[in-house]
Amino acid sequence: RPEGVHYHSIIGEVYGKGEDGDDGVVPYHSAHQDGVDSEILVPAGHTSVHQHPRAVLEVWRILLEHLREVQGPTAEPLTPPPLELLDGGHSATAKPGFVKH
């Protein structure tokens, strides 16, 4: 992969089988990529994984990680919103914005 390009995987897994599981459509072994910067399994199906609170928080985490890389160590620390702000996977009802420490 090109230098400076980061890869992250957020993989749905509905049956609790981990690496032997799938998201109802794509098996884990097809979704998994070696060499990614991070990978999480989210207990959600193929069409809903992007709405699951864990997936939303992981996207926040990844974006904050890259923001810190761009801004450097002097940037004000930011964290994703608490999980309680995410309404059962319906991120449209989550309060937008950063939570500052």
Secondary structure as a PSIPRED ss2 file (coil, helix, strand):
# PSIPRED VFORMAT (PSIPRED V4.0)

   1 R C   1.000  0.000  0.000
   2 P C   1.000  0.000  0.000
   3 E C   1.000  0.000  0.000
   4 G C   1.000  0.000  0.000
   5 V C   1.000  0.000  0.000
   6 H C   1.000  0.000  0.000
   7 Y C   1.000  0.000  0.000
   8 H E   0.000  0.000  1.000
   9 S E   0.000  0.000  1.000
  10 I E   0.000  0.000  1.000
  11 I E   0.000  0.000  1.000
  12 G E   0.000  0.000  1.000
  13 E C   1.000  0.000  0.000
  14 V C   1.000  0.000  0.000
  15 Y C   1.000  0.000  0.000
  16 G C   1.000  0.000  0.000
  17 K C   1.000  0.000  0.000
  18 G H   0.000  1.000  0.000
  19 E H   0.000  1.000  0.000
  20 D H   0.000  1.000  0.000
  21 G C   1.000  0.000  0.000
  22 D E   0.000  0.000  1.000
  23 D C   1.000  0.000  0.000
  24 G C   1.000  0.000  0.000
  25 V C   1.000  0.000  0.000
  26 V C   1.000  0.000  0.000
  27 P E   0.000  0.000  1.000
  28 Y H   0.000  1.000  0.000
  29 H H   0.000  1.000  0.000
  30 S H   0.000  1.000  0.000
  31 A H   0.000  1.000  0.000
  32 H C   1.000  0.000  0.000
  33 Q C   1.000  0.000  0.000
  34 D C   1.000  0.000  0.000
  35 G C   1.000  0.000  0.000
  36 V C   1.000  0.000  0.000
  37 D C   1.000  0.000  0.000
  38 S E   0.000  0.000  1.000
  39 E E   0.000  0.000  1.000
  40 I E   0.000  0.000  1.000
  41 L E   0.000  0.000  1.000
  42 V E   0.000  0.000  1.000
  43 P C   1.000  0.000  0.000
  44 A C   1.000  0.000  0.000
  45 G C   1.000  0.000  0.000
  46 H C   1.000  0.000  0.000
  47 T C   1.000  0.000  0.000
  48 S C   1.000  0.000  0.000
  49 V H   0.000  1.000  0.000
  50 H H   0.000  1.000  0.000
  51 Q H   0.000  1.000  0.000
  52 H C   1.000  0.000  0.000
  53 P H   0.000  1.000  0.000
  54 R H   0.000  1.000  0.000
  55 A H   0.000  1.000  0.000
  56 V H   0.000  1.000  0.000
  57 L H   0.000  1.000  0.000
  58 E H   0.000  1.000  0.000
  59 V H   0.000  1.000  0.000
  60 W H   0.000  1.000  0.000
  61 R H   0.000  1.000  0.000
  62 I H   0.000  1.000  0.000
  63 L H   0.000  1.000  0.000
  64 L H   0.000  1.000  0.000
  65 E H   0.000  1.000  0.000
  66 H H   0.000  1.000  0.000
  67 L H   0.000  1.000  0.000
  68 R H   0.000  1.000  0.000
  69 E H   0.000  1.000  0.000
  70 V H   0.000  1.000  0.000
  71 Q H   0.000  1.000  0.000
  72 G C   1.000  0.000  0.000
  73 P C   1.000  0.000  0.000
  74 T C   1.000  0.000  0.000
  75 A C   1.000  0.000  0.000
  76 E C   1.000  0.000  0.000
  77 P C   1.000  0.000  0.000
  78 L E   0.000  0.000  1.000
  79 T E   0.000  0.000  1.000
  80 P C   1.000  0.000  0.000
  81 P C   1.000  0.000  0.000
  82 P C   1.000  0.000  0.000
  83 L H   0.000  1.000  0.000
  84 E H   0.000  1.000  0.000
  85 L H   0.000  1.000  0.000
  86 L C   1.000  0.000  0.000
  87 D E   0.000  0.000  1.000
  88 G C   1.000  0.000  0.000
  89 G C   1.000  0.000  0.000
  90 H E   0.000  0.000  1.000
  91 S H   0.000  1.000  0.000
  92 A H   0.000  1.000  0.000
  93 T H   0.000  1.000  0.000
  94 A C   1.000  0.000  0.000
  95 K C   1.000  0.000  0.000
  96 P C   1.000  0.000  0.000
  97 G C   1.000  0.000  0.000
  98 F C   1.000  0.000  0.000
  99 V E   0.000  0.000  1.000
 100 K E   0.000  0.000  1.000
 101 H C   1.000  0.000  0.000
